[in-house]
């Protein structure tokens, strides 16, 4: 079973962007569904509500696009290290991060590594 305690910073940013994109699309569809009367007659033919929902969904999708762009630019300049657990090459942000594949905590230098018990 995959460990979910540690997630790579780049992977976490991409996950947030992906969820934001999906929620933005759902918000826009809900705005249209209420406008068309599919989900009740309370907000049927409410141009203001539909416009608000479409703009909100569009803004959420633009934010996710910016997050994807930032994660891509950061990914090109981040150092690559080999994970000691799975042996795959992964990218790190900062001095400590997690492996993108197995979630193993990684550190760039040994002198800053916290003491482990056990």
N, C-alpha and C positions, 0 to 999 in steps of 0.2 A: 504494500500500500504506500502511496506517495505521501511524503511528509509535507504538511502545509503550514508548519510553524514558521518557516523562513521562506520568503519569496523574494526573488531578485527585484531590485528597485526599478529596473527597466521593464521587467515583466509586470510589476505592480502598476506602473504608469500606463502601459498598454491595456491592461485589464480595465482600469478606470475609464480610459478613452473608449473602449469597446462597449462597456455598460452604458456610458453616456450617449453613445451613438444609438444603441438599441432603445433606450428610454426616450430619446428625442423623437425617434420614428413612431413609437407607441403614443406619445403625447399628441403628435400631429394627427395620427389616425383617430384617436379618441375625439379630438376637436371636430373632425369631419363627421364622425359617427353620431355625435350629439347634434350637430347641425342638420344632418339628414334625417334625424328622428329614429335612428336604429336603436338607440339606447334610452328611449323615453321621449316624452313630448315636452319636458320642462324647458330644455334649452334648444328646442327645434327652431330653426330659422333665426338663430341668434348670431348675427354677423360679428358682433363684438367678441363673443366667447370664442367663436371659431378663429377669428383673427388673432386673438390673444394666444390660443393654443398653438396655432401654426407658427407664430413668431417665437414663442417659448421653445418649441421643438427645434426650430431652425437654429436658434442661438445655442441650444445644447449640442446640436450636430457640429456647429462651427467650433465650439470649445473642444469637442473631441478631435476634430481635425487638427487644431493647434496642438493638442496633447500628443497626437500621433507624430506630428512634424517635429516637436521638441524631442520626443523619445528617439526618433530616427537620427536627429542631429547629434544628440548626446551619445548614441550608440556608436557612431562613427569615430568618436574621439576617445572612447573609454578603453582602458588597457585590457588585454586578453590574458587570462590565467587558466592554468589547467587544474581542474577540480581533483582533489586527492581521492574522493570517494568513487565517482563514476568515470574519471579519466577523460571527460570531454572538455573542450576549450569553451570557456564562458567569459562574458564581459562583466567588469566590475565598475560600479560608481562609488567613489569615495574610498576610504581606507578599509571599510568592512562592508560586505554585501553577502548575498547568498548565491549559490549556483542556480542557473536558470533551469537546469534539468532535474537535479535531485534535491535541491534545497539545503545543501550542506553549507554552513556558515564559512565564509572565506575572509581572510585578512591579508592585506598587502605586505605588512612587515611584521616580523616575529617579536620585535621589542615592544610593540603596542598591543600585542595580543593579551586579552584578559586571562587571568589564572583560572584553570579549570580544575574542579574537584573530581575525585573519583578515580 
